[in-house]
Amino acid sequence: MSSRLHLPGPRATSLIYGNMGDIWETESCFLQEKWVEEYGNTLRYKGFFCTNRLLTIDAYAINHILAHSSDYQKPLHVRRGLAKILGNGVVSVGDAQHRQQRRIMNPAFGPAQIRGLTGIFFAKAIRLRDVLTSEIAKNPAANGARIDILPWLNKAALDIIGLAGSNYDIDALNANEIPNELNEAILAVIAIPKFGILDALQTCIPLLCLMASANHILAHYVQVAHRTTERIGRELLMNAKAAARSSAKETGEIDKSSIHGRDLFTLLVKANMATNIPKNQRLSDEDVLGQFATFLGAGHETTSTATTWAFHELALAPEIQIKLREELTSVDTETLSMDDLMALPYLDAVVKETLRVNPPFVHAPRTAMKDDVIPLRRPFTDKNGAVHDQIR
């Protein structure tokens, strides 16, 4: 008998939604944290139509699942939901296509490439500082101005990923000029309410897609954002291809080394057009466009959310804030190099601890593609009183 069937866990509160409705209505992961306190690090809860779902924060189990990504894949309904917002990029495609895209995209995230992007990060960080300074000056107060930092961090991160990902200046921080159309489309999607429960069910049961989305505003703005990103993405792709062809050798062949630039789009064009790369390793134009939408949609919000949590934690711990400020002000330049950043151990510790305590993504759902045994660091006692050090 499978040990997971006897895992402790909460009772379903709905025959249709299981515990999903409760999760949906609870902010962040507070409900799951309550369950862990009550039932332990590894437990069972109910998904849609009361199907059994495993929840674990056990380090051995998480390592095993993530290390065997082909055996534990993102569920189809999760990929459908992501594709609904982000398109068919690296976070929403199936296992084989995901591996192909990752293999070609990996060069964009090497040490040399990240070092080359440092200037973009600091240029936009300085721009954000100047904008916030201006906002504070508009509303002076004896006890300091109050600013909602998340929208501003969203704009800064969107600017950064636009330039680093595709060399496209979204200029979301340029609040006094005519808004950029891509900026408006993406921020409109972020600003509207989250998916409703019907939207979630539609990702699980394709037949329900025949019904209109309960969130009509979401559906409208998602369509507008898709059309805008696809049109701009195709323009960028055409420009990148033209640049690649113009730099081709006399033989007309395009070699990887003949295409310069470190942004994501340039590297994907290399993989797509280089004649010295096997055809089965190339991405189609649609795959390239999928990455453009994915990095704009997912790449900026995770960064801004994590940074917001860092500010929150620092506000609650002024002694840590003071110590961090002392380390940062010891540097005699505001445009640090990667080497300068690596020489700031307390900043590194604050970032890592923020991500540990408040990760931007609190859920990583996976579906087992075959029978397996999951090891556990901490054994659990099932409903019958038996102790298990693994899950079958």
C-alpha positions in Angstrom: 0.0 0.0 0.0 1.4 3.4 -0.9 2.5 5.3 2.2 1.3 8.7 0.7 -2.3 7.5 1.0 -1.9 7.4 4.8 -0.2 10.7 5.2 -1.8 13.1 7.7 -3.4 16.2 6.4 -6.5 18.5 6.4 -9.9 17.4 5.4 -11.4 18.6 2.1 -13.7 21.6 2.5 -15.4 21.0 -0.9 -16.2 18.0 -3.0 -15.3 20.0 -6.2 -12.4 22.2 -5.0 -11.0 20.0 -2.2 -8.7 22.4 -0.3 -7.9 24.5 -3.4 -10.5 27.1 -2.6 -9.0 27.6 0.9 -5.5 28.0 -0.7 -6.9 30.4 -3.3 -8.4 32.6 -0.7 -5.4 32.7 1.6 -2.6 35.2 1.0 0.8 33.8 0.2 1.5 30.4 1.8 0.1 31.1 5.3 -2.3 28.2 5.1 0.4 25.7 4.0 2.6 27.0 6.9 -0.3 26.3 9.3 -0.7 22.8 7.9 3.0 22.1 8.3 2.8 23.2 11.9 -0.2 20.9 12.5 0.7 17.8 10.4 4.5 17.9 9.9 6.9 18.6 7.1 5.3 16.1 4.8 1.5 15.9 4.4 -1.4 15.3 2.1 -4.1 17.7 1.0 -7.0 17.6 -1.5 -6.8 19.0 -5.0 -9.7 19.6 -7.4 -12.4 16.8 -7.1 -10.7 15.6 -3.9 -7.7 14.1 -5.6 -4.7 13.4 -3.3 -1.8 15.9 -3.4 1.5 15.7 -1.6 3.0 18.7 0.1 6.5 18.6 1.5 9.2 21.0 2.7 11.5 18.1 3.5 15.0 18.9 2.1 15.8 15.4 0.9 12.4 15.1 -0.8 12.7 18.4 -2.6 16.3 17.7 -3.7 15.2 14.3 -5.1 12.2 15.7 -7.0 14.1 18.7 -8.5 17.2 16.5 -9.4 14.9 14.2 -11.4 13.1 16.8 -13.5 12.2 14.3 -16.2 10.4 12.0 -13.7 8.7 15.0 -11.9 7.4 17.4 -14.5 5.2 20.5 -14.2 1.6 19.4 -14.3 -0.2 20.0 -17.6 -2.8 22.3 -16.0 0.1 24.5 -14.5 1.8 24.8 -17.9 -1.6 25.7 -19.5 -2.1 28.4 -16.9 1.4 29.8 -17.4 1.0 29.7 -21.1 -2.2 31.7 -20.8 -0.3 34.6 -19.4 3.3 34.2 -20.6 3.0 32.3 -23.9 4.9 29.1 -24.8 8.2 30.0 -23.3 10.7 28.0 -21.2 8.5 27.9 -18.1 5.4 26.6 -19.8 6.5 24.0 -22.4 6.8 20.3 -22.0 9.9 18.4 -20.8 11.6 17.7 -24.1 11.0 21.2 -25.5 12.0 22.7 -22.1 15.3 20.9 -22.2 16.0 22.0 -25.8 15.2 25.6 -24.9 17.3 25.5 -21.7 20.3 24.0 -23.5 20.3 26.9 -26.0 19.5 29.6 -23.5 22.1 28.6 -20.9 24.9 30.6 -22.5 23.0 33.8 -21.7 23.4 33.1 -18.0 27.1 32.3 -17.8 29.4 34.4 -15.5 30.8 36.5 -18.4 27.3 37.3 -19.7 26.0 38.3 -16.2 29.1 40.5 -15.7 28.3 42.2 -19.0 24.8 43.1 -17.7 25.9 44.7 -14.5 25.9 48.2 -16.0 22.3 47.9 -17.0 21.3 47.0 -13.4 23.1 50.0 -11.9 21.9 52.5 -14.5 18.3 51.6 -13.8 18.9 51.4 -10.1 20.3 54.9 -10.1 17.3 56.1 -12.2 14.9 54.5 -9.7 16.8 56.3 -6.8 16.4 59.6 -8.6 12.7 59.0 -9.3 12.0 58.1 -5.7 13.9 61.1 -4.4 11.7 63.3 -6.6 8.6 61.6 -5.3 9.7 62.2 -1.7 10.3 65.9 -2.5 6.8 66.3 -3.8 5.3 65.1 -0.5 7.6 66.3 2.3 6.5 65.2 5.8 8.0 65.7 9.2 8.1 61.9 9.8 9.1 61.0 6.3 7.2 60.3 3.1 5.2 57.1 2.6 5.8 55.4 -0.8 4.4 52.1 -2.1 7.7 50.6 -3.3 6.4 47.5 -5.2 5.0 49.4 -8.2 8.3 51.3 -8.6 10.4 48.1 -8.3 8.2 46.5 -10.9 8.9 49.3 -13.3 12.7 49.2 -12.6 12.8 45.4 -13.0 10.8 45.6 -16.2 13.2 48.1 -17.6 16.2 45.9 -16.7 14.8 42.7 -18.2 13.8 44.6 -21.3 17.3 45.7 -22.0 19.1 42.6 -20.7 16.7 40.2 -22.4 16.2 41.9 -25.8 18.0 45.2 -25.9 14.6 46.9 -25.8 14.2 50.0 -23.7 10.7 49.8 -22.1 11.5 53.0 -20.1 8.8 52.2 -17.5 10.5 54.6 -15.0 10.2 57.5 -17.4 6.9 58.7 -15.7 6.8 62.2 -17.2 6.9 61.2 -20.8 4.5 59.3 -23.1 4.1 55.8 -21.7 5.7 53.0 -23.7 3.0 50.7 -25.2 4.7 47.5 -24.0 5.0 48.9 -20.5 1.3 49.8 -20.5 0.3 46.3 -21.7 2.3 44.4 -19.1 1.5 46.7 -16.2 -2.2 46.5 -17.0 -2.1 42.7 -16.6 -0.2 43.0 -13.3 -2.6 45.5 -11.9 -5.8 43.5 -12.4 -7.2 40.9 -10.0 -5.7 37.4 -10.0 -7.2 34.3 -11.7 -10.6 33.2 -10.5 -11.4 29.7 -9.4 -13.1 29.1 -12.8 -9.9 30.1 -14.6 -8.0 27.6 -12.5 -10.5 24.8 -13.3 -10.3 25.7 -17.0 -6.6 24.9 -16.9 -7.4 21.4 -15.5 -10.4 20.7 -17.7 -10.0 22.0 -21.3 -13.7 21.5 -22.0 -14.5 24.3 -19.6 -12.5 26.7 -21.8 -15.7 26.8 -23.9 -17.1 28.9 -21.1 -16.1 32.5 -20.9 -13.5 33.4 -18.2 -15.0 34.7 -15.0 -12.4 37.5 -15.0 -13.3 39.3 -18.3 -10.9 42.1 -17.5 -8.1 39.7 -17.1 -8.9 37.9 -20.4 -9.1 41.3 -22.3 -5.8 42.6 -21.0 -4.0 39.3 -21.5 -5.1 39.3 -25.2 -3.9 42.9 -25.6 -0.5 42.1 -23.9 -0.1 39.1 -26.1 -0.7 41.0 -29.3 1.6 43.8 -28.2 4.5 41.6 -27.1 4.2 39.4 -30.3 4.3 42.4 -32.6 7.2 44.1 -30.9 9.0 40.7 -30.5 8.7 40.0 -34.2 10.1 43.4 -35.0 13.1 42.7 -32.7 13.5 39.3 -34.2 13.6 40.7 -37.8 16.1 43.3 -36.7 18.3 40.7 -35.0 18.2 38.4 -38.1 19.1 41.3 -40.4 22.0 42.2 -38.2 23.1 38.5 -38.3 22.9 38.4 -42.1 24.8 41.6 -42.5 27.7 40.3 -40.4 27.8 36.9 -42.2 31.0 35.7 -43.7 31.7 36.0 -47.5 30.5 32.4 -47.9 27.1 33.5 -46.7 27.3 31.2 -43.7 26.4 32.5 -40.2 28.7 31.4 -37.5 28.0 31.7 -33.8 31.0 34.0 -33.4 29.8 36.4 -36.1 26.8 37.5 -34.1 27.7 39.9 -31.3 25.7 41.1 -28.3 24.8 39.6 -24.9 21.1 40.1 -24.6 18.8 37.0 -24.7 17.4 37.8 -28.2 20.8 38.0 -29.8 21.9 34.6 -28.3 18.6 33.0 -29.5 19.1 34.3 -33.0 22.6 32.7 -32.9 21.0 29.3 -32.1 18.3 29.8 -34.7 20.4 30.9 -37.6 23.9 29.6 -37.2 24.8 27.1 -39.9 27.3 25.3 -37.6 24.6 24.3 -35.1 22.6 21.1 -35.8 19.0 21.7 -36.8 17.6 19.7 -33.9 19.2 22.2 -31.5 17.7 25.2 -33.1 14.7 27.1 -31.9 11.8 28.1 -34.1 10.8 31.7 -34.5 7.8 30.9 -32.3 10.0 29.5 -29.6 12.1 32.7 -29.7 9.0 34.8 -29.4 7.9 32.7 -26.5 11.0 33.5 -24.5 10.5 37.2 -25.2 7.1 37.2 -23.5 8.2 34.8 -20.8 11.2 36.9 -19.7 9.2 40.1 -19.7 6.3 38.7 -17.8 8.0 36.4 -15.3 11.5 37.8 -15.2 10.7 41.2 -13.7 8.0 40.4 -11.2 10.0 37.8 -9.2 12.8 40.2 -8.9 10.7 43.1 -7.7 8.8 40.9 -5.3 12.0 39.6 -3.7 13.4 43.1 -3.4 10.2 44.3 -1.8 10.4 41.6 0.8 14.1 42.6 1.5 13.0 46.1 2.2 10.2 44.8 4.5 12.6 42.6 6.5 15.1 45.5 6.7 12.4 47.8 8.0 11.6 45.3 10.8 15.3 44.9 11.7 16.9 48.4 11.9 20.1 47.0 13.3 20.6 44.8 10.2 19.7 47.8 8.0 22.3 49.9 9.7 25.0 47.2 9.3 24.1 46.7 5.6 24.2 50.5 5.0 27.6 50.8 6.6 28.9 48.1 4.2 27.4 49.7 1.1 28.6 53.2 1.9 32.1 51.9 2.4 32.3 51.6 -1.4 33.5 54.8 -3.1 31.4 54.4 -6.3 27.7 54.1 -7.2 28.4 52.0 -10.3 29.9 48.8 -8.8 31.5 46.1 -10.9 30.6 42.4 -10.3 33.9 42.1 -8.4 32.9 44.9 -6.2 29.5 43.2 -5.5 31.2 39.9 -4.7 33.3 41.7 -2.1 30.2 42.7 -0.1 29.6 39.6 2.1 26.9 41.2 4.3 24.8 42.2 1.2 25.2 38.6 -0.1 23.9 37.3 3.3 20.9 39.6 3.3 19.9 38.7 -0.2 20.2 34.9 0.4 18.4 35.1 3.7 15.6 37.1 2.1 15.2 34.5 -0.6 15.2 31.7 2.0 12.6 33.3 4.2 10.4 35.0 1.5 10.9 33.2 -1.9 9.1 35.0 -4.7 7.7 31.6 -5.8 6.4 29.6 -2.8 4.9 26.7 -4.8 6.7 24.3 -7.2 4.0 21.8 -8.3 5.2 18.6 -10.0 3.5 15.4 -11.3 5.3 12.0 -11.0 5.6 10.6 -14.5 6.4 7.1 -13.1 6.3 5.1 -9.8 9.1 6.2 -7.5 10.3 6.2 -3.9 11.0 9.7 -2.4 13.5 9.8 0.5 12.9 11.9 3.5 15.2 13.6 5.9 12.5 13.7 8.6 10.4 10.5 8.9 6.6 11.0 9.3 4.0 9.0 11.3 1.0 8.1 9.2 -2.6 8.0 10.3 -2.2 4.4 11.5 0.8 5.2 13.7 3.4 3.7 11.4 6.7 5.6 10.9 8.1 6.1 7.3 11.4 7.4 6.2 10.3 7.5 2.5 7.2 8.0 0.4 6.0 5.4 -2.0 
